[in-house]
Amino acid sequence: MLVSDYASFGNVCIGSLEDEPLILNNNGECTLSITNITFSSSEFLVPHVSAYPVTIEAGDNLEVPIRFQPTSLGLKSATITIISDDPASPQTITISGNVPSGKVAVTGSTNFGGVQACCCADRTISICNIGDCKLNVMSVAFKRKSHHWKLINNPFPATLHPGACLGVVIRYRATEKCQRCMELVITSDDPNTPIKTLDIMAYTIWSDCLCKQCCEDCRRGCCEKSHKECYCCEGRQGYPCCDDDEVEDED
């Protein structure tokens, strides 16, 4: 019996499968009986042989489909052992495959710069999968809660297929006295970066351009309160905040 050469399945994602033919040749003068085909790894199998023995007539060949159905990431290899009534039995062949992962990437700026006091400003970032297989993003959330920061229309948890992106809007409410960095934490099944942390920066512009409804502390530039009605100055970043944006701090 002659067996086809080394076989590689290439890249196959978890949840998918790939079949490659294994060619068994009977170069003898009598019928060859294949009594079993075994694998050293359960991620490789023969999907269409229900019972043994399988026979090959003299001078003929048999194409046996070998399936790669991975359950974990990384490079995979296995030894196929072919047992027959050939005096040289058993015969072996090595096969391999690779199981890539999704890969998280983020586009868009997280630096707001200055925002007019008592006003809100938004930034949109896109969370993308630049890997070869699907990416499961379990959560996108701030490291701590604060009424200065909020995520708008957060679509996560979600599964991103290769090349896909989903946007998240980050809102800053300019009511804090001192500039303070906020961290956005992205959790996914990217094996290289399971937790990705982004620094988000913004600061409040305190000036004479505040509305009359703002309190005395606002005019002195030392207020950390939220005001329902404040005027956002033309030519400066910011727009009037909605009342439902207010959330209590849980630091």
Kinemage of the C-alpha trace (Angstrom):
@kinemage 1
@onewidth
@group {chain A} dominant
@subgroup {mainchain}
@vectorlist {calphas} color= white
{ca met a 1} P 0.000 0.000 0.000
{ca leu a 2} L 1.166 3.525 -0.846
{ca val a 3} L -0.131 6.562 1.088
{ca ser a 4} L -0.334 10.126 -0.245
{ca asp a 5} L 2.203 12.632 1.064
{ca tyr a 6} L 2.014 15.002 4.066
{ca ala a 7} L -1.208 17.042 4.173
{ca ser a 8} L -1.756 20.559 5.543
{ca phe a 9} L -5.223 22.001 6.129
{ca gly a 10} L -4.034 25.621 6.364
{ca asn a 11} L -6.116 28.015 8.476
{ca val a 12} L -9.407 26.779 9.919
{ca cys a 13} L -11.471 28.706 12.501
{ca ile a 14} L -13.065 27.243 15.613
{ca gly a 15} L -16.637 26.278 14.718
{ca ser a 16} L -15.650 25.524 11.105
{ca leu a 17} L -14.278 22.409 9.425
{ca glu a 18} L -12.126 21.528 6.443
{ca asp a 19} L -11.847 18.255 4.499
{ca glu a 20} L -8.769 17.072 2.599
{ca pro a 21} L -8.430 13.782 0.673
{ca leu a 22} L -6.104 11.030 1.840
{ca ile a 23} L -5.270 8.757 -1.126
{ca leu a 24} L -4.611 5.094 -0.364
{ca asn a 25} L -3.137 3.126 -3.278
{ca asn a 26} L -3.113 -0.664 -3.582
{ca asn a 27} L -0.042 -1.411 -5.662
{ca gly a 28} L -0.217 -5.132 -4.940
{ca glu a 29} L -1.750 -8.003 -6.876
{ca cys a 30} L -4.499 -8.852 -4.394
{ca thr a 31} L -7.353 -7.036 -2.705
{ca leu a 32} L -6.207 -4.874 0.200
{ca ser a 33} L -8.289 -4.685 3.367
{ca ile a 34} L -8.138 -1.528 5.522
{ca thr a 35} L -9.186 -2.543 9.024
{ca asn a 36} L -8.858 0.800 10.826
{ca ile a 37} L -7.673 4.420 10.530
{ca thr a 38} L -6.803 6.162 13.786
{ca phe a 39} L -5.650 9.675 14.761
{ca ser a 40} L -3.463 10.940 17.565
{ca ser a 41} L -5.716 13.996 17.982
{ca ser a 42} L -9.506 14.145 18.319
{ca glu a 43} L -9.562 17.340 16.218
{ca phe a 44} L -8.893 15.190 13.123
{ca leu a 45} L -11.239 12.413 11.988
{ca val a 46} L -12.598 10.365 9.086
{ca pro a 47} L -16.181 11.612 8.735
{ca his a 48} L -17.673 9.155 6.202
{ca val a 49} L -16.402 5.685 7.117
{ca ser a 50} L -19.089 4.000 9.198
{ca ala a 51} L -17.565 0.534 9.459
{ca tyr a 52} L -14.393 -1.415 8.739
{ca pro a 53} L -12.937 -3.246 6.895
{ca val a 54} L -12.759 -1.146 3.714
{ca thr a 55} L -11.348 -2.928 0.644
{ca ile a 56} L -9.261 -1.675 -2.279
{ca glu a 57} L -8.950 -3.806 -5.391
{ca ala a 58} L -5.507 -4.584 -6.850
{ca gly a 59} L -4.090 -1.608 -8.767
{ca asp a 60} L -6.875 0.641 -7.541
{ca asn a 61} L -6.937 3.504 -5.026
{ca leu a 62} L -9.308 4.845 -2.399
{ca glu a 63} L -9.847 8.503 -1.567
{ca val a 64} L -10.589 8.879 2.138
{ca pro a 65} L -11.709 12.365 3.292
{ca ile a 66} L -9.864 13.527 6.406
{ca arg a 67} L -11.592 16.242 8.425
{ca phe a 68} L -10.008 18.964 10.543
{ca gln a 69} L -12.558 20.266 13.062
{ca pro a 70} L -10.634 22.309 15.657
{ca thr a 71} L -11.836 23.098 19.161
{ca ser a 72} L -8.950 25.288 20.341
{ca leu a 73} L -6.540 27.898 18.973
{ca gly a 74} L -3.013 27.431 17.678
{ca leu a 75} L -0.928 25.145 15.487
{ca lys a 76} L -2.215 21.572 15.374
{ca ser a 77} L -0.696 18.335 14.144
{ca ala a 78} L -1.601 14.679 14.288
{ca thr a 79} L -0.371 11.286 13.160
{ca ile a 80} L -2.695 9.120 11.080
{ca thr a 81} L -2.172 5.403 11.548
{ca ile a 82} L -3.523 3.135 8.785
{ca ile a 83} L -3.952 -0.516 9.771
{ca ser a 84} L -4.418 -3.078 6.993
{ca asp a 85} L -3.509 -6.628 5.932
{ca asp a 86} L -0.443 -5.248 4.152
{ca pro a 87} L 2.621 -6.979 5.680
{ca ala a 88} L 4.146 -3.494 6.146
{ca ser a 89} L 1.168 -2.353 8.255
{ca pro a 90} L 0.708 -0.156 10.190
{ca gln a 91} L 1.652 2.873 8.096
{ca thr a 92} L 1.611 6.474 9.329
{ca ile a 93} L 1.377 9.970 7.900
{ca thr a 94} L 1.586 13.391 9.583
{ca ile a 95} L -1.056 16.060 9.007
{ca ser a 96} L -1.326 19.613 10.346
{ca gly a 97} L -3.490 22.712 10.503
{ca asn a 98} L -3.593 26.134 12.098
{ca val a 99} L -6.407 27.693 14.113
{ca pro a 100} L -6.126 31.521 14.077
{ca ser a 101} L -8.059 33.879 16.317
{ca gly a 102} L -9.830 37.197 16.068
{ca lys a 103} L -7.743 40.288 16.798
{ca val a 104} L -9.071 43.435 18.438
{ca ala a 105} L -8.192 46.898 17.107
{ca val a 106} L -9.566 50.351 17.932
{ca thr a 107} L -9.805 53.408 15.677
{ca gly a 108} L -10.785 56.946 16.609
{ca ser a 109} L -9.463 59.527 19.037
{ca thr a 110} L -10.082 59.329 22.781
{ca asn a 111} L -8.624 62.778 23.466
{ca phe a 112} L -11.438 65.325 23.810
{ca gly a 113} L -9.338 68.341 24.617
{ca gly a 114} L -11.187 71.214 26.302
{ca val a 115} L -14.976 71.237 26.679
{ca gln a 116} L -17.022 74.260 27.769
{ca ala a 117} L -18.138 74.028 31.396
{ca cys a 118} L -21.626 72.606 31.973
{ca cys a 119} L -21.717 71.250 28.405
{ca cys a 120} L -21.279 67.814 26.824
{ca ala a 121} L -19.040 66.543 24.014
{ca asp a 122} L -18.901 63.212 22.165
{ca arg a 123} L -16.224 61.093 20.554
{ca thr a 124} L -16.891 57.961 18.484
{ca ile a 125} L -14.468 55.051 18.446
{ca ser a 126} L -14.747 51.878 16.365
{ca ile a 127} L -13.883 48.489 17.814
{ca cys a 128} L -12.799 46.190 14.972
{ca asn a 129} L -11.733 42.624 14.288
{ca ile a 130} L -8.598 42.550 12.120
{ca gly a 131} L -7.991 38.830 12.680
{ca asp a 132} L -8.741 35.833 10.460
{ca cys a 133} L -11.560 34.389 12.581
{ca lys a 134} L -14.490 35.794 14.555
{ca leu a 135} L -13.863 37.866 17.675
{ca asn a 136} L -16.141 37.761 20.711
{ca val a 137} L -16.151 41.106 22.525
{ca met a 138} L -17.632 40.397 25.935
{ca ser a 139} L -17.766 43.953 27.277
{ca val a 140} L -16.798 47.575 26.697
{ca ala a 141} L -17.056 49.617 29.893
{ca phe a 142} L -15.369 52.300 31.956
{ca lys a 143} L -13.024 51.113 34.672
{ca arg a 144} L -15.045 53.070 37.229
{ca lys a 145} L -18.395 54.848 37.214
{ca ser a 146} L -18.616 58.625 37.066
{ca his a 147} L -21.287 61.162 36.177
{ca his a 148} L -18.679 62.903 33.991
{ca trp a 149} L -18.488 59.983 31.541
{ca lys a 150} L -21.036 57.845 29.719
{ca leu a 151} L -21.157 55.343 26.836
{ca ile a 152} L -23.932 55.983 24.304
{ca asn a 153} L -25.523 53.139 22.284
{ca asn a 154} L -23.031 50.551 23.500
{ca pro a 155} L -23.606 47.465 21.240
{ca phe a 156} L -21.451 45.078 23.267
{ca pro a 157} L -21.334 42.182 24.052
{ca ala a 158} L -21.215 41.231 20.370
{ca thr a 159} L -19.433 38.953 17.914
{ca leu a 160} L -17.347 40.622 15.211
{ca his a 161} L -16.593 38.725 12.025
{ca pro a 162} L -13.219 39.296 10.303
{ca gly a 163} L -13.061 42.880 9.001
{ca ala a 164} L -16.161 44.008 10.927
{ca cys a 165} L -16.387 47.042 13.239
{ca leu a 166} L -18.936 48.442 15.685
{ca gly a 167} L -18.962 52.007 16.957
{ca val a 168} L -19.261 53.274 20.520
{ca val a 169} L -19.948 56.908 21.434
{ca ile a 170} L -18.092 58.263 24.475
{ca arg a 171} L -19.715 61.285 26.132
{ca tyr a 172} L -17.962 63.727 28.456
{ca arg a 173} L -19.965 66.001 30.747
{ca ala a 174} L -17.790 69.017 31.525
{ca thr a 175} L -18.517 69.478 35.213
{ca glu a 176} L -15.312 68.295 36.875
{ca lys a 177} L -12.930 70.818 38.320
{ca cys a 178} L -9.619 69.111 37.552
{ca gln a 179} L -8.560 67.110 34.543
{ca arg a 180} L -8.652 63.397 35.258
{ca cys a 181} L -7.918 60.440 33.004
{ca met a 182} L -10.646 57.827 32.519
{ca glu a 183} L -9.936 54.270 31.359
{ca leu a 184} L -12.116 52.360 28.899
{ca val a 185} L -11.710 48.588 29.214
{ca ile a 186} L -12.387 46.255 26.264
{ca thr a 187} L -12.664 42.546 27.127
{ca ser a 188} L -12.552 39.969 24.308
{ca asp a 189} L -11.318 36.472 23.431
{ca asp a 190} L -8.314 37.840 21.544
{ca pro a 191} L -5.627 35.567 23.069
{ca asn a 192} L -2.920 38.220 22.690
{ca thr a 193} L -4.929 41.122 24.146
{ca pro a 194} L -7.824 39.723 26.188
{ca ile a 195} L -8.086 43.020 28.081
{ca lys a 196} L -7.365 46.240 26.185
{ca thr a 197} L -7.373 49.513 28.124
{ca leu a 198} L -7.702 52.930 26.489
{ca asp a 199} L -6.892 56.201 28.238
{ca ile a 200} L -9.557 58.888 27.680
{ca met a 201} L -8.699 62.505 28.339
{ca ala a 202} L -10.807 65.646 28.614
{ca tyr a 203} L -10.801 68.832 30.643
{ca thr a 204} L -13.331 71.510 31.512
{ca ile a 205} L -12.965 75.091 30.299
{ca trp a 206} L -14.057 77.439 33.068
{ca ser a 207} L -14.535 81.019 31.843
{ca asp a 208} L -16.802 84.082 31.862
{ca cys a 209} L -18.782 82.480 29.060
{ca leu a 210} L -20.991 80.594 31.531
{ca cys a 211} L -24.725 81.082 31.703
{ca lys a 212} L -26.473 83.184 34.295
{ca gln a 213} L -28.219 80.079 35.689
{ca cys a 214} L -24.876 78.579 36.775
{ca cys a 215} L -24.006 78.924 40.408
{ca glu a 216} L -21.466 81.168 42.112
{ca asp a 217} L -18.959 78.296 42.248
{ca cys a 218} L -19.153 78.031 38.450
{ca arg a 219} L -18.190 81.676 38.096
{ca arg a 220} L -15.258 81.156 40.440
{ca gly a 221} L -14.165 78.083 38.457
{ca cys a 222} L -14.416 75.660 41.365
{ca cys a 223} L -17.748 73.914 40.780
{ca glu a 224} L -18.096 70.150 40.270
{ca lys a 225} L -21.892 70.125 40.176
{ca ser a 226} L -24.062 69.320 37.150
{ca his a 227} L -26.498 72.050 36.056
{ca lys a 228} L -29.611 71.276 34.056
{ca glu a 229} L -29.607 74.545 32.133
{ca cys a 230} L -26.325 76.034 31.019
{ca tyr a 231} L -25.396 77.963 27.932
{ca cys a 232} L -22.699 76.448 25.701
{ca cys a 233} L -20.678 79.201 24.081
{ca glu a 234} L -20.332 79.521 20.348
{ca gly a 235} L -16.875 78.727 19.038
{ca arg a 236} L -16.129 76.350 21.892
{ca gln a 237} L -16.579 72.614 22.051
{ca gly a 238} L -19.751 71.449 23.735
{ca tyr a 239} L -23.527 71.258 23.483
{ca pro a 240} L -26.296 71.377 26.128
{ca cys a 241} L -26.473 68.138 28.113
{ca cys a 242} L -29.726 66.237 28.512
{ca asp a 243} L -31.148 65.761 31.994
{ca asp a 244} L -31.083 61.951 31.706
{ca asp a 245} L -27.285 61.986 31.333
{ca glu a 246} L -26.824 62.436 35.067
{ca val a 247} L -25.559 59.369 36.945
{ca glu a 248} L -24.380 59.189 40.518
{ca asp a 249} L -20.673 58.506 41.099
{ca glu a 250} L -19.757 55.053 42.376
{ca asp a 251} L -16.002 55.511 42.705
